[in-house]
Amino acid sequence: MSQPAVSQNIILSLGPFQGITDHVFRNIFRLYFGGIDKMYTPFFTGIHKVNSKNLQGAEIDPLSNDTSSLVPQLLTNEAFELYNFSEYCKGLGYSEININLGCPYPRVAKKQRGSGLLAHPQKIDQLLEQHFSSNPLATGIKCRLGYENTATIKALATVFNRYPISELIIHARTGKQLYKGQVLLDEFEEILNDLIITPGYNGDLFSQKDFIERKKRFPAINHFMLGRGILSDPFLAMDIRAIDSSETDRKQIVQQFVEAIYLQRRAFSNDNLSIIGRMKELWSYLKYSFDDPQAIWRLIKKNNSFETYETAVKQAFENHNWIGQGFPKDEEQTY
């Protein structure tokens, strides 16, 4: 890459995606790609006691995860769940947790959880007051600029400023936008002066060029969370950091990466066919970094058996070129 290497104080993190960025994905990603400093689990819910059944298994087990760089995330609007979650993660050796105030999906938001809670700053204030009075683990927040609109963002900033949150990551959209339309860069910029903490930035970072533009516009920001862009091109963080991979056959590496995830998920699930659906979720992003996303998706989406899925993946890599950084801006196309 022709751009200079990114400053060492920049943090690049891997955003959480339900059904995709589980412990299998995260661990295999680290084997094949570099550039990522920090990762977040997809959100947990329903933590009704400290050793809740929902917390069992490999997803945050220290034997299956790097506790020094992984942040467990909770979706809740209840202080007792936050307490239970913090205590459990503390016992596993984690140093930080994250509260999900960003999930935009209506089934979550209508319950005043995720981004739906952003319309109620007073409830967030009460939640954080109870939480920080319980001597929790360091606690960060991932949120949006509001739910219906950005009208509450100043009130939210006032609330966040009252508490010793370890980090604040803002996706520069409202919840109602889901992932559609333009990121609200003016509104993101405007709120920076109202926050005590310098937030991290998330939203539409699909290329090295996008990163450079955001860093130039927001020079004080040093944490950038990568989401859909790095799912479509897992080399994105390396490219942002200008890590030399000129001798790398990128298509071959991506093929090995995808096959390793598939095989390990089969092993973990005892060959449960549901993992094909999970692989399709990854391919719904990965397809954009091939020369013909529509053809790739036609190959992948119709498969419901291990044999047909494997054949489709083989055809995808044999018959199509890898271009990288191909995610479409402004809309998530569906084929």
N, C-alpha and C positions, 0 to 999 in steps of 0.2 A: 504494500500500500504506500502511496506517496505522502500521506499525511504523517506528521510527527507523532511519536508515541504520546499517549494520554498521561497527564500528570499522575504521579503515584498516589496522591491523596484522593483521587476519584474512586468512588465505590460503585461498582456495577453489580446489581443483584438480579436474581432470577425470580420473577413474579410467580405467585401460586395460581395454578389452574386445576380446578376439580376434575378428576378423572385422567389427568395427564401427568402432572409433575409430582407423582408419588415418589416413594423412596427408591423404587427401581429406576425410574427415569433419572432422578437426581444423581444417584451413584454412578450410573452408566455414563451420564453426561460428563461427569468429572473425569472419567477414564479417556474420553475422546476429545474433549474440548477444554479450552482455557478461558481466562479473562473474567470469570465470575468470582466475586468475593463472598457473596452472601446468598442464601437461599431461604425460602419460606415454604412451610407446608401448606397444602390446601387446607381450608378451614375445618376445624372440628366443631361439633355442635353437641348439645344435650349432655353436658358434663354435670350430672346431678350429684356426684360425690367425687371425692378426691381420686379414688381409684376406679373411676367409671369404666364400664366395659368398652365404651367408645374410644378410650385411650389405649386399650390393649392392642397388641400386635406390633408389626414391624415399623409402622409409619414414623414413630418418634423413639423407638427403642434404640438406646445408645449402641447396641451391637450392630445395628443396621444403618446408623447415621453418624455424621460428623457433628457432634453437639457444639463444636466451637464455631461453626459457620452456618448452622441451621437455626431458624427461628420458627417455633411452633405458633400457629395462628388459630384464634378462636372467633367464631361468629356467635355473638350473644348480645342481649340487652339486660342481662341479669348479673348483679355483682357477685352472687354466690357461685355462679358458674366460673366467673373470672378467678375468684379465690381458689376454687378447686383446681382449675387448670394451672394456675401459677404454682400451687403447692406441688402438684404432680410433676410438672416440668422441672421444678427446683430439685425434687428428689432424683430425677434422672440425670442431673448435671448440666441442664441448660442454664444460660445466663440471661436470656431475654425471651419475652413472648410478644405477640402482636395481636391487636384487636382489629377485626375486620369491620370497618365502617364504609366499605367500598363496593361490596357485592351489589350489582345493579338489578338483578333479576327480580321481576315483579312478585314471584312466589315468596321470595325472601323479604323484599322491601315492604310488602303489605303487612307484614308482621312486626314492622318497626325494628328490623334488624338490617345489618349491612348498611347500604346507602340510605335505606328508608328511615334509619334513625337520625340521619343528618337534618331532617326537617324538625327535629325536636331537641334543640340545644340544651334545654333545661334537663331533659332526661339523661343526656350524655354527661352533663355536669354532675348529676346525682350518682350516676354509674361510676364516674372517675373518682369522685370524692370518697365513696365507699371503698373502691378498689385500692386507692393509694393510702388509705388509712390502715390497710391490712399488712403492710410491709411486704409487698409483692416482689417478684422478680422485676428487673428493668422491663418496662412496658412501652412498646411503640404502637402507633396507630397507622393504618392504611385507610385512606378515605378518598372522597371526591369533593368537588367544589360545592356540593349541595345535592338535593334530590330532585325536586321539581325544577329548580332554577338555582341561581347563586345568591338569592336574597338573604340566606341565613349565614353566609360564609363569614361575615364580620363577627356575628354572635358566636359562631363556632371557634373563631380565632381567639376570642376573649376567653372562652371555656378552656381551650387547649393551653393557653398561657398560664392558667392557674395551677397546672400540674407538672410534675417533673417527668414528662414523657421522654423516653429515650430517643425516639425518632418519630417523625411525621412524614409519611409518604403520601403525596397527593396525585391522584389521577386527574388530569386537567379536563375533566368532563363532569356533567351532572349524572346522577343515577338514571334519570329518565332517558338520557341519550344512549344508554347501554354502551355500545362501542361504535355508534354511528356518528356521522357528521364530523365537523372539525373539532380538534382540541381547542379549549378556551384559553389561549395563551395570554390574552390581555387580562382576563380575570385572575389567572394564576399569578401573573406579575403584580397585579394590584394588591393581592392579599399578602405578599411577602413582607411589606412594611408593617403589617399589623401583627405579625407573628414574632414571638421571642425566639423560637427555634427556627433555624433554617431548614426548610423541608427538603425531602427528596422529591424528584420529579418522575412521573410515570405518564405515558400516553404517546402512542404513535412514534415510537423510536424504531424505525424499520431498516435503517441503514447508517453507515458511518456518517454520511452527509447530514442526516437528521440529527444525530448526536452533536455534531459540530455546530449546527445551527442553534440547537437548544442551549448548548454551553455558552455560545457567544451571546445569546440573548439573556441568559440567566447566569452570569459569571460566578455568583456566590454559591450556586448549587453545586454540591460535590457528590451527591448520591443520585444515581439514575437507575430506575428499575426497568428491566427489559421484560416485555410480555409477549404479545403476538409476534413481534419481529424476530425474537430468538427461537420461537417455536417453528417459524417458517424457515429460518436459517440459523442453525446452531453455531455457526462460525461468527455470528454478529458481534459478540463481545470481543473476540479475538481481533476482528477487523477494527472495531472502535479503538482498541488499544494498539493497533498497528503491530500485532504480533506476527512475525514473519511466518507464513505458511506457503511460500512460493513453490516448495518442492512437494506439496501435498496434493494428492488426487482427491479433491473434495467430494466428488460423487461417491468414490469408493469408501471414504471415511463415513459419510452419511449412511450408506448402505449397511456398513458394519454396525453402526450405532443403532439403526432401526431394527436390524435383525437381533442384536443383543438384547434390546428391550423386549422384543417379542418372545424370545426364547426364555428369558428370565421370568417374564410374567406368566408364561405357560407353566414353568416349574413351580412358581409360588402358588398358582391357582389350581394345581393338579389338573391341568388341561381343561379348565372351564372355558367354554366357548365365549363367555362374556368378554374375554380379553380382546377378541376381534373388534368389538365395538369400541373398546378403549384405544386400540391401535388406529381405528378410523378417525377418532377424535384428533389424534396427533397428525394424521395425514390430512385432515381438513385444513391444517395450517401449512404443513410441509409442502403440499402440492404447489404452493405459490412460488417456490424457488426452483421449479422445473420450467422448461421452455413451453410447456403446454399444460397449464393447470387443469383445464377442463378434461383433457384426455386422461390425465393422471387420476382425477376424481372418478371418472367413469370406470376406470380399472378397479379402483379400491372399494368404492361404496357398495357394490353389489354382492360382495363376498360374505358368506355366512358359515364357512367351514375353514379349518386350518389349511387344507390342501388348496382350495381356490384362492385363499388370501396369499399364501406363499407364491403361487404362480403369478398372481397379479403384481406382487412386489417385484418379483424377478423381471417381469415384462416392463415395469415402470423404469427400473434402473437400466435395463438393456436397451430400451427403445427411445429414451428421452434424455435430454441434456440437463445438467444441473447448472443453474445460472446464479442462484443465491440472491438474498436481499430482494425478494420479489413480491413481498406482501403489498396488496393494493391499498392505496391511501383512500381515506374518506368513506369507504364502505367495505364491508366484509361480504364478498360475493359468495353466492351459493350456486353450485352447479347441480 
